[in-house]
């Protein structure tokens, strides 16, 4: 035991030792001190103002200002994306800027952009109206036929513009058409305009019903598409001319046009006047195009200037908001001159934190230094593991199940090896493993480039687990070599087969079969098993027994780790009444089964292990007969069965009663308590004080121990059976590979047609990539995850801690919400 105690500690095995500290910061250096601590990222602050709402805190106005600046920066970013501009790369050095100065600049830039957008929108609206008017003049002229007895004033309309917007910009050429009054209220008149193509059928139907069919509707497709300002998309439109008679029909038609948002424009019947208006419209269109282009150039220039500083501004606002949010977690002392903060930090970081605080005091020219001292608390510290880019993904797999409590043994140390290995047992094929290896090497080779890019959710998950994928591929190649499968095809990599056919009909499985003529194949499965009639029974037996051995080994590892946890926390009760009976119970049954498997493999016995294990419970004193594997097996079985029966009450009863006795001894004579000077009741005491007077509930502890014991006893059986998924998925993967190879690739290759061969090759490649490399990889990954979370970690891992979340600028989210 002294040897174990003297072994060097592993950084990843136990979480970092933490300490609770208190900071007393003068008000003039508080902002700079918190900024330096955020750059260091090794201190987790505790919120001392939990009872206050966000609007009651000290620095709420500064937080509001940062939120408002974040809104403006998001607005600038959206405008840059809408304009199709790219953000320039962040320059190597930019002059520092104060927050107040940046706030003024952002307000000026926002006002300028809003004004430019408003002007551009008005110009765009006028341009669209002129463009629509031009197309109406061009298309409507084909529908109009002049009549010699009809005067111009009988045809012209006095209020022909029906639009939701103000058309003041087109008044110069519309006034002449809108001044004249109708001299004759009878006769055929018309309304011309333009409408979206998607609405034209409903529009025509509504006109027909409103006028009872007393109208003539003509339409033509507009030559150009119109830019819709609201959706910023090009919309196809239809020019229409409606002929009707009567003032009542005119009123109805105009209302329908307004309802369908159809823009109506006056078109004179006189050809000369129509030509003059068309020329005026074209002239104004060219002027507006030049004005719009100049406005867009000016706007793009302003956005480019903003984009040059945008990245730095966003980072600065995010950090400042985080600083003020952290300052809101601090309290003023009684003098209102200092801020008091509390939090957790790793012990190794105390020196770095003190140096950062001293630097903040010096840089802020404060006359009073920052006080930093350690405090004693009763609450459990947070859990912090120092990981790197290789171990981080495995630690995330464990943390997804539950964060380890403080100083609890970390399963990630063993998961680094066992997780990819169990995956490979189910996925074993060195051809598929090479494909996964190439993918992992690609992600690792482009690590620096991909880490700085915004990836999708799937690619981000794949990139984060690139080293997990690397180990899974390496172990898959290893297990594939053991199974001797390369896309389900065996190879004589390590020499010739140890078997040969008895006669010529051996390949047709009509005789006894293969005959062994030399020493066994040096590594992995002999390639001669492939295609033989005993292939499936042999591989099933091999993989099933191997799954049991791996499962029992990993569960034993979990129980052994529970011993080291109990030893670390000085819990002798857990060692005597939990570890010892658990290790005895598991190995009395399934450890014995593993021993029988190994002995059967070594001796070549034909004993039926099913019969041995079943009758070990039904008839423990019955002779084994031909199923006996070694001398004294019957006696050993009885002893192991008795040990397993004794282990169950050993787990269940002693621990609760011993805890009750220890509690009675500890609190004996404290029934009446000691009178104190404080009138504070127990309910009013803080949580740290209440923990010491918590009542001992024997029934709750006994029920908890009973549940834990029953769960372990039943779990020993179910968990061992659960490891048979290693055999099942390995068999499924092998059979799927065989089917795709024989029924797709070989079948297509049997034809002399190159097209059929290419189609077969394409189908085989598709099935391999999407079914075997994607779906099967995901399936094996999830099953390996289940084996670690449930079968392995429940033997020793509680996972009821909370993660160390330091105040760090590096951990700020990319999106400023």
N, C-alpha and C positions, 0 to 999 in steps of 0.2 A: 504494500500500500504506500510506503514511503517513496518507492520508485515512481509510482503513478503521480504522487503529489509533487515530486521534484521535476516532472516532465515540463518542458517549456510550453507556455500557453499559445494557443492558436488565435490569430486575430479574428478569424471568421467564426470560430467555434462559440465564443461568448461575445456578447455585445460589449461595446466600449463602456468603461466605468464612467458614470455620470456624477455630477455634483450640482447642488442647487445653490445659486448665487443671487446676491442682491446688489443692485447698482443704485447709487445716489449721485445723480448727475445735475450739476448747476444748469439753470435754464438757458444761459447764453451758449453753452457748449452741447446742449442736448441734441440738436439737429445734426451737427457734425459727428457726434459720437455714434448716433444710430446709423448714420450713413457709413461710417467706417466698419461698424459691426455687420452691416448688410453686405459689404464687400468681402468681409472675412467669412461670413456664413457658418458660424459655429455656435450660435446662441439661440435657444428657443425661448421666446418671451412668454410669460404667463399674463393673461388678461386680468388686470386688477380692477377693471371697470365693467364687470359682467352685468351688474345690476343696471347700468346706464344704457339707454338706447343710443344708436349711432349719432343722433342729432343732439344729444346732451353732452357730448364729449368735448374736450378742450380744443382740439384742432379740427373741428368739423368744418370751419370756413376754408381752411387750407385744402382739406380733402375735396370740398365742393369745387374749388378753383381747379384742382387737378382733374376732376371728372369733366368739368367744362372744357378744359384744354384737350382732354382725350377725345371728347366729342368733335372738336374742331379738327383734330388730326385725322380722325376717321373720315370726316367730311372731305379733307384734302386728298386722302388716299383713294376714296371712292371717285372723286373727280379725276384723278390721274388715271385710274383704271378705265373710266368711261371715255376719256380722251384717247385711250389706246397708247399711252406713254409708258415707258419702262422706268422704274426707279433706278437712278444712277447708283453705282456702287459707292459704299461709304468711303469717303476720303480718309487718307492715313491720319491726318490731323485736322481738327477743326477748332476754332477759337471757342473757349468756354463762354457760356452765356448764363446770366442770372435768370431765375424763374420769373421774376417780375418783368424783366425785359422781354423774355420769350412770350409771356402772356400778352404784352402789348403788340408784339409782332404778329402773333397768331390772330388777334382781333382785327388788325389792319388787313392782313391777307384774306381773312374770311369776308370782311366787308367788301373788299375789292372783287373777290370771286363772285359773291352774290350779285353785285351790281353788274359785272360782266355777263353773268348767266341770264339776269333779267333782261338786259339789252339784247343779248343774242336770242333769247326766246321771243321777244317782240319782233325782231327782224325776221326770225324764222317763220313766225306766224304770218307776217305781211308777205313774205316770199311765197309761202304756201298758198295764200289767197290769190296772189297774182298769177301763180302757176295754174291754179284751178280755173281762174277766170280765162286765162289764155286757152286752156284746153276746151272750156265750154264754148268760147267764141269760135274755135276751129271746128268742133264737132256739131254745134247747133246750126251752123250755116247750111249744112246739108239737109236739115229738116224743115227749113223755112222757105216758103214760096211766096214771093211778093204778089199782092193783089192790087190791081190798078185803082179800084174804087175804095180802098182802105187807106186812110191817112196814117201818117206816122204816129200821131198822138193816140190813135185807136189801138195801136199795137204796143206802144211803150207802156211800161208798168211804173207806177209811182212809188211802190215800196217792195222792191223785188229781192232785197237781201234778207235772208233768213238764216242767221247763224247765232251761235251761242256767245261769240266774242265781238268786240268792238272793231269795226272796219274803218276807223277814222283815216288810216293811211291810204285807202283807196278812194277817198271822197273826191279827189280832184277830177277823176274821170267818170265818177258815178253821178255827180250832182246834176250834170246835164240831162241824164236819163230820169232822174227822180223829181225834177221840178215841174214837169208838165203834168197837167191833170187830164183825166180821161174825158173826152168830149162825147163819147158815145158809150153808154153802159151795155149795149147789146153787141152781138157779133162774136166771132171766134177770137180768143186770146190765148196766150201761152205763158208758161213759167219754165225757165231753164235753170239747171243747177248741176250739182255733182254729189255723189253718194258712194259709200263703201260698197264694194262688190258683194260682200257677204250679206248685206241688208236689202239688196235690190229686189229680190223676189217678194219678200214680205211688204216692201214699200209699194210695189206695183199692185199687189193684192189689196192693200189697204186703200189706195187711191180708187181702185175700181169699185170697192164697196161703198166708199164715202160719196162718190159721184153717181152711184147707181149705173155705172157703165157709160156715163155721158162724158167721156174724155178719151183722148188718144195719147198713148204713152210710147215715146220713142227713146231708144237708148243706144249708146255706143261706148266701147271700151276706151278709156283714156290712154293716151300714148305713153305717159310717164307715170311712175309710181310716186306717191306723196309720202314724205317722212312724217310719221306720227310723233309729235313732241312728247307725248305722255309715255309711250312705250319705246320710243327711239327705234322704231322698225318701219320699213317701207310697206305701204298699204296700197293695194290695187283698187282703183276707183272707176265708177261708171258715170258718164255724162248722160243726162236725161233732159228731154223736153216734153212737157205735158200741155196738150191743147185742150181747152175747155171753153165753156160759155157761161157767163153769169157771174155776178159779184159773190153770190153765196158759195159757188163752187170754188172761186178763187180763195176765199177765206179758209175753207176746209183744207184745200191743198197746202196753203202756207202753214197751217197748224200741223198737218201731217209731216211736212218737211222739217219743221222745228222738232217734232217728236223723234224723228229718225236721224236727227243731226245732219240733215242734208243742207249743204250750202247753196243758196240760190243767188244767181248773178243775172243782171239785166243784159239782154242781147237785142240790139236794135235790128229791125228787119231791113233797114236801109243798108245796102252793101257798102256804100261810101263811108257812112258813119261807122259801120262795123270794122272797116279797114283802118280807120283813124284810131279807134279805141285799141285795136290789136297792136298797132305800132307803139302807141303810148304804153301799153302793158309790157311789151318786149323791152322798151327802153328802160322802164323802171326795174324790170327783172335783172337786166345786166348791171344796173347800179347796185341793186341789193346784193347780187352775187359778189361783187367786189367788196362791198362793205362787210358781208358775212365772212369772207375769206380773211380780210384784215383783222376782224374781231377774233376769229379762231386762232390766227397766228399769235396775236397778242396774248390770248388766254393760254395757249400752249407754252408760250415763253414764261408766263407767270407761274404756271404749274411746274415747269422744269426747274425754275428757281426754287420753288417750294420743295420739290422732290429731292433736291440736292442736300437739304438739311432734314428731310422728314424722318429718316431712320434714327438720327441722333435725337431729334425732338421726342419721338415716341419713346425711346429708351429712357430719356431724361424724365419725362412725365411719369412713366411707370415707376421708376425708382423713387421719385419724389412722393408719389402717392403711397407707395409702400412704406416710406419713412414716416409719413404723417399717420398712416394707419397704425404703425407700431407705436408711435408716440401717444396715440390715443389709448394704448393699452397700459400706459404708465400713469402713476398718480402723483399729484403734488404733495409735498410734505406740509407740515403745519405752518411753516414760514412762507409758503407759496413761492419760494425762490429756487427750490430744487425739485427734480422729478425722481421718483422712486420706481425702479423696475425690478422684476424678479424673473428668474428663468433657469433653464437647465443648460448645461454645457458639458462636453466631455472633459475629463480631467486633464488630458494631454493638451487641451486648448486654452487652459487658464492663462498660461504665459502669453500666448498670442493675443488673447482678449485684453489683458492688462496693457500690452504694448499699444494696441489700437486705441485704448482709452487715453493713455498718456499722450499719444500723438494728437488725438482730438482736443485735449486740453491745451496743448501747445499751439495748435493751428488756430484755435478760436480765441487765443490770448486771454484765457480765463485766469482769474486770480486764485480760484479755488479748484483743486483737483477733483477728479471723479473717484468716489469711494467704491471699491470692489471687494466684497467679502463673502465667504462661504457660510451657508445656513444649513441647519439640520431640519429635515422634514420627515414625516412618516409615510408619505405617499410614495408609490412605486415610481421610479424614474422611467423616462422613455427609453426605447430600444434603438440603438444606433450601431449599424454594421458598416465598417469602411469597405466598400466594394470598388472594383475597377470595371472596365468595360467588358471584361470576360466573365467575372462572377456576378455582375449585376443582374443579368437575365435569370440566372438560377435563383438568386435571392428573391426576385420578383415572383417566381413560380411558388416559392414557399410563402411569401407574404400574401399572395392571393388567397391562400387558405386561412391565414391568420398570422398576425405579427407576434413574434416571440416575446414573452414577458422578459423583464429585465434580467440579463445574465443567464437566461435559459439556453440550453444546448440548441445550436442552430442546425436544422436538417439540411440546409443548403450545402454544407461541407460534403456530405455524402451524396446529395442529389446530383452534384456535378458529375459523378461517375455513374451512379445507379440509374438515373433517369435516362440518359442516352443509351445505356446498355440494355435496359428492359425494353426500350423502344426498338432497338436493333434485334432483339430476340423475336419480336413480332414482325419485323420488317426485313428480316435477313435475306438479302440478295445483293451480291457485290456489284452487279450491273446497275441496279437501281441506286445503290449506295454511291456509286461514282457520279451518277446524275445529280444527286443531292450535294455531293462534295463540290462539284463544279458550280452549282448555284451558291453555296456558302462562300466559296473562294471569290466568286464575283462580287458578292456583297461586301466581303472584307476588303478586297482590293480597291473598291470605290467608297471606302468608309468615310474618308475625309470630305468627299464631294457630297455624298448622300446625307451626311449628318447636318449639313448646312442648308438642305433643301426642305421644302414643305412637301411631305409625302402623304399619300392617302392612308386611310386607316389600315387597310390590309398590308400595304407595303411598309408602313411604319412598324406594324407588329412583326413582320418578317425581318425587317432590318434590325429591330431591337433584339431579336433572338438569333442573330447570325452565328454567334459562337455556339449556341445550343444546337443549331442546325449543323455546324461543323462537326461537333462531337457525335451527333446522331448519325451522320454520314460515315464517319470513320468506324464507329462500332457496327454499322450496317454492313460495311465491307468485311469486317472481321467475322461477323456471324454468317454473312453470305458465303465466305470461304469455308466455314465449318459446315454449313448446309450444302456446300458445293452447288450453288445456283447462280447462274449469270443469265438474267432474264429467263429463268426457269431451266436453262440448259446446263448440264454438268460438264466439267472439263477435267482432264487428267493433268492437273497442275503439279501435283506432288508425286508423280510417278504413275506406274501402271496399276490397274485394279488388282485386288487380291483374289478376285473370283473370275471363273471362266465357265462357259457353258458345258454341260455334260455331253450334249450331242448337238446335231444340227437343228433339232426342233426346239431347242431351249428358248430361242427368241420368241417362239410362238406360245410359250407357256403351256406346252403339252406334256412335259415330263416333270421330273422332280425339280429341276431348275438349276440354279447356279451352284458351283462347287468351289470351295475355298482351296487354293493350291499354294498360297504363300502367306507371309506375315500380313497383318492388317494394314490398311491404307494409312500412311503416316500422319495425315492431318485431315480432319473433317470426315464427312460421309463419303463412302466409296462411290464413285460415279456409276458403278454397275447396278446399284440399286434402282437407278432411274429406268423406268419402263418395265421393271420386273413385276411379277404378280404379287410379290411380297413387299413391294415398295411402301404402300400405304400403311399396312400394319406395323412395319418396322419404324417408319418415321413417326407415326402416331404414338407408339410406345416410347420412343426416344424423347420426343418433345413433351409429352405429358409428364414423364418422370423428371425431366429436366426442369419443367415449370414448378413442380412440387419442391425440388431441391432449392431452386432460387427463391421461392416464396418463403420456405421455412428459414433459409439463411437470412433473408432481409428482415423477417419478423423477429428473429433472435437478435439481430443487430439493433432493432428498435428497443427491445427489452433491455439489452445491455446499456444502451444510451440512457434509459430511465435510471439505471444504477448510477451512472456518472452524474446525472442531474441531482439525484437524491444525495449523493456524496458531496456535491458542490454546495448544496443548500443545507448540509448537515442535518438531513432528515433520516435518522436511523430507522424510524417507523416504516418509511417507504421502502427501505432496503429489506428489512426483515419480513414485513407483512404484505409487500406488494411485488418487489422484484423477485425474491426467492420463490414464492409459490407460483408466480407467472412463468418463470423459466423452467420450473419443474413440470408444470402442467403441460406447457407447449411441447417440451421435448419428450415427455413420457408418452405422448401420442404421436405427434407428427415428426418429432426428432427421431423416434423409433422407426417410423415409416421411411424416413430418409435413409436411415442406416440399412434397412432391408433393401432399398433400391440400390445402394452402393454395393452391398454384399452380393446381390443378385447379378449385377453387372460384372463384378470381379470374378465370381465363381462360375458364371454361365448356367446357374441353376434354372430349372423350369418351374419353380414354386409359384403358386398363385397368390400374389400379395393381397388381392381383394379378399380371398378366403381367410388369409392370416389375420387381417385387420378386423373383419366382421366377427370372426369367432374368438377374437381376443376379448370381446365384450360379452358375446352370447355364451361361449363355453371356454372360459379362461383356463380350466384345468384339463381340457381334452388334449390328447396327443395330436401333434401336428402332422405326423406321418410323412408323406412325400413332400409336404410344404415346409419342412424344417430346413433352415438355411445354415445354422451353426449350432454347436453344442451348447446346451443350457438356455436355449431360446424360450422354452416354455416357462421356466422359472423366472427369467428376465421379464417376460410378458406380465406375469402375475405381480411382480414387484412394481413395474411401471404403472400398472392399472391401479394398484393401491396408492401409489404416490400421487397419481392424478386425482383420485377420490379425496385424499387428504388435503390436497392443495386448494380445493374449492372452499371449505370452511376456514382454512388458514387465511385466505384472502378476505373472507367476509367478516368474521367475528372479532378477532383480536384488536384491530386498529381502532374501531369506534369506542370500545370499552377502555382501552388504554388512554385515548384522548380524554375521555370523561374523567378518569382517575387523575390524570395530570391537571385537568382544569380544577377539580375539587381541591387538590393539594395546593395549587397556585393561589386560589382565591379563598382558602380556608380562613375564617375569622374576619372576613370583610363584609359580613352581612349588613352591619350597621353603618359602615363607612366612617369617615372623619369629617367633622364639621369644618367648613372653610369660611373664609371671610367674604367670598364673592357670592352674590345672590343669583348668579347666572344659572339657569336650569340646564339640564343635560341636552334638551332639544335645541337650546340656543347656542351650544358650544360648536366650534368649527368642526369640520369633518375629521381633521387630524386628531382632535381630542376625543371624538366619539369612538374612534377605532379601538381605543384602549378599554372602553366600557361595554363593548359589544357582548351580548349575551351568548352563552354556549347552548346551542340547540342540539341535544343528543339525537333526537328522532330524525332531524334533517341530515345529520352526519351519517347516521346508520343507513338511512334510505339511499343517500348518495353512494356509500360504499357498496351497498347491495346492488345498485344499478351498475356500478363500475365492475363488480365481480361477474355479474350475469353477462354483461356486455363482453367482457374478455373471454369467458368460457364459450359463449356462442360464437364470438368473433374468431376464436381460434379455429373453429371448423369452417365458418363461412369465408374467412379471409384466405385460408389455405385453398378452398375451392375457387375463390376469386382469382387466384394466381393461375388457374388453368386457362384464363383468357390468353396467356402467353402462347400456349399450345394452339388454341382455337384460331387466333388471328394469324399466327405463323402458317398454319395449315391453309387458311383461307387465302392468304397472300400468295402462297406457293401454287395453289390450285388455279387461282385467277391468272397468274403468269403463264401457267401451262396451257390453259384454255386459249388465251390470246396468241400464244406462240404456235400451238398446233392447229387450232381451228381457224386462225386468221392468216398468219404469215405463211406457214407451211402449206396450207390449203391453196392460197393464192400463188405461191411459188410452184405449185404443181402444174400450173397452166403455162403454155408457151407464149401466151399473149402478154406483151409488155404492159398494156394498159391495165389488165387484171392484176399484174404484179405490183404496179405502182399504186393502184387502189388499195390492195391488201397491205402494202407497206404503210400507206397513209393511215389506214384504219388502225393498224398495229401501233403506229407512233402516237396517234390520238388517244387510244386506250391506255397506252403506257404512261403518257404524260398526265392525262386528266383523271384517270381512275387509279392507277397504281402509284403515281408520284404525288398526286394531290389528295385524292379522297382517302387512299390507304395511309398516306403519311399523317393526315389529320386524325384518322381513326386510331392509329397506333399511338399518336401523341396523346390523345384524350384518355386512352386506356392506361398508358404509363402514368399520366397525371393522376388518375383515380387510384392506382396502386400505391403511389407515394402519399397522397392526401389521406386515404382511408386506411389501407392495410399497413403502411409503414409508420406514418406520423402519429396515429392514434395510440401507439404503444408507449410514447414518451412525451409527445409534444402537446402542450396546452394551447399555445397560440392566442393568449388572452391579453397580450400587451398592447402598447400603442407606440406608433412610430415617432422617432425624433424628427421634428419638422422645424429646422432652424430658420431664422430670418436671414434670407440670402437673396441677393439680386440675381444670382445664377439660376435660381429655381422659379423666377417669375414666369408666368405663362406667356406664350408668344402673342396671344390675342389679348388686347387691352379691353376687358369687358367692363 
